Amino acid sequence: MRAFPSKYGNALEFGHLIGGEEVYEGEALERRNPSDREDLVARFPEGTKDVLRRAARKAREAFLEWSRTPAPVRGQVLFNLVKVLDREKPTLTRLMVREVGKTPKEAAGDVQEAIDTALFFASEGRRLYGQTVPSEMPHKELFTFRRPLGVVGMITAGNFPIAVPSWKLIPAVLAGNAVVWKPSDDSPALSYIFVKLFEEAGLPPGVINVVFGGGKGSTGQGMVELMDEGLFQKFAFTGSTQVGRWIGEVAGRNLIRPTLELGGKNPLVVMRDADLDLALEGAWWSAFATGGQRCTSAGNLLVDAPIYEEFKRRFLEKVEATLVGNPLLHPEVTYGPFINERLFARWQDHYRMGEGDGARLLFGRGRITRENPYPRFLGDPEAGLYGWPTVWEVRPGMRLFEEEIFGPTINLVRVDGIEEAIEVANSTPYGLSSAIYTQNRHWAYLFKVGIRAGMTSVNNATVGAEAHLPFGGVKASGNGARESGIWVLEEYTYWHAVNEEYSGRLQLAQMDTGYVRPKAPTPWGEVLG
């Protein structure tokens, strides 16, 4: 690794990390600051399938030793990681602002989530419990143990470049697995440093291996195809539903259970009795935090008919006050640039999509430029790809209502009453996050039991996850896997059932079991007359 000057600090040049060694092999790629593309952040190689194979074999070698390391000792590495991450939090925060365009507040929260996750799982090394199970035979004992799966292939997105990888990496290594990680090519520098910090915390070389590169038609595709070569015993992915379906197919034919954290079109309901100030704040933040580039961002804002017009007026006033710009130079902005050109192109296309469906555009004018200025923009709009905060009025069934956009846009939808709100909320293909604002406890109850989503907030936003609560969705938002909290251990371990025979003879369950037979019944009706 070497560092050299760039516009807003040093740029890093580094290789893949395989078995603790840097491998400079593959076509050279660059990552530039999305807020100002004159600022080079990282230069790194694109991994080939051969590089991936070497990483998987090194991971297998490391697994044989790491899986035999006592779990409390594995947990101690995570305690060390907590201290290391806490020390480097300011550096990681600034780099995240620079590399992916997050605001300082959100970037610091991203790093803190990894710290919280490491702290939670450090002590799980002493609580990686199995069970003792009573046997139906004498002189025999039954046990269950959690065992690591082996080598895990991981692909993560760049919108949460430290937090989301930590949800996968930390429990995977705590459970005794080894990893080959293909991080997003939007955040290579953060990914490289994250793994170096794991190693500083005491993780042996080769337990986490990093191979850099792109997705479809590149390194990511090669990673998925290695399942057919038997090099992975587990696969974990965060990204689009379309890619997730393909990964699920490849995993399925190899009898691998994947962890798939996919897209969302998350409903936020505002009922007629809601605290409007609270609901406005939550709806606005759910829509525009991270520039809408979250899988949990609110997609459809369902507003009860009696308050619809008032809420729309006040919501548009709040949206018009949103600050947009370069978060490195202006930390007070609500959101910064698009993370990459692909997401920007999809968001640009959603204007044509809305017009074609007959949706009503209430606010927003596409890309922010000098010729198309946004009144509350801070910085140079030509330095990156920035978008107007956008609000539509739509009806269920429209493409804007059903498809994930992944940008600063939100749909207003009129509903009438709690039953219609639940029906409309459930009518998209997705089921990741959801929220309702109401002071009626019965309506909140009906929403909780009626919504088809993996996560629900009452009088809170659709975004925001705590490190000890399960994260994941249903329907097109995932395959039922959960990340974070104790639940994620199911994804990185298998249950091993063990029986120990002490009798010195073969005892056959069900056949030699000394079942107790009932006695002849007493005719109590006749006795009592």
ABEGO torsion letter per residue (X at the ends): XBBBBBAAEBBBBBBBBBGGBBBBBEBBBBBBBAABAABBABBBBBBBAAAAAAAAAAAAAAAAAAAABBAAAAAAAAAAAAAAAAAAAAAAAAAAAAAAGBBAAAAAAAAAAAAAAAAAAAAAAAABBBBBBBBABBGBBBBBBBBBAEBBBBBBBAABAAAAAAAAAAAAAAAGBBBBBBBBAABAAAAAAAAAAAAAAGBBBGABBBBBEBBBGBAAAAAAAAAAAGABABBBBBEBAAAAAAAAAAAAAAGBBBBBBBBBBBBBBBBAABBAAAAAAAAAAAAABGGGBBAABBABBBBBAAAAAAAAAAAAAAAAABBBEBAAABAABABBBBABAAAAAAAAAAAAAAAAAGBBBABEAEBBBAABBBAABBEBAAABBBBBBBBBBBBBGBAAAABBAGBBBBBBBBBBEAAAAAAAAAABABBBBBBBBBABAAAAAAAAAABBBABBBBGBBABEBBAABBBEBBEAAEAGBBBEEAAAAAAABBBBBBBBBAAGBBBBBGAABBBBBBBBBBBAAAAAX
